[in-house]
């Protein structure tokens, strides 16, 4: 074989290996050990090349275009090699960590996240329930966002998960095609109610906490309202742009002090006072139920 041909084949083989490695998913873990501590435990296992790996948390959440500092809620940050060796790290800025890899090619990032922020771009953890935004828990390598992700949940007995991340077929494991999809999916965990209605051949789901409100007339009216909105939107715009859609509704007790909604790719997250369930259908209709964001509408010709 000629030297040029051998060199070309070697280059192609190396390129295929690099491409295959580039498609390896980043492995994430979300664990709830003691809900009363209000701490989500988060881990990410990433491939490293070179002496240093930079990892960050985002400074904003999709749909909520305001610069934030989610990293301020991070506690007990650590980095380890695949064999468990502790790796040295330091902070580059408010939400970026520099990990010194010491020749290791896989790095596991570990931290706890204090979830006591009742906000549409925040995270909250209670004794029986929690919600989070991916921008709060999922770090990314500064090399880019174009990588598949695999998320595994470890939760207390009896807790369930609601998210629009793809189901892997393995219990408690969900998938995302890239980082953007990963963080554009708010998630409920714990004890909550979830129901669904068919709208134009696809399921429209409603996840609600506390669960008791789903069992009453307010829950039924809310789901019927969502179905009507979806049917109308599908007819208006020529069909659904998703395979399934979920509205997440968190209801808090006491006097109204906060409320709103945040649109995501295939879901919507709402926070409202419990008193709003006295007129559930009207409340749902007033939510910014953005099945069709501006980006999905193109000018007519």
Secondary structure, 3 states (H helix, E strand, C coil): CCHHHHHHHHHHHHHHHHHHHHCCCEEEEEECCCHHHCEEEEEEEEECCCCEEEEECCCCECCECCCCCHHHHEEEEEEEECCCCECCEEEEECCEEEEECCCCCEEEEEEEEECECCCCCCCEECCCEEEECHHHHCCEECCCCCCCEEEEEECCCCCEEECCCEECCCCCEEEECCHHHHHCCCEEEECCEEEEEEECCEEEEEEEECCHHHHCHHHHHHHHHHHHHHHHHHHHHCCCCCCEEEEEEEEECCCCCCCEEEECCCEEEEEEEHHHHHHHHHHHHHCCCCCCCHHHCCCCC
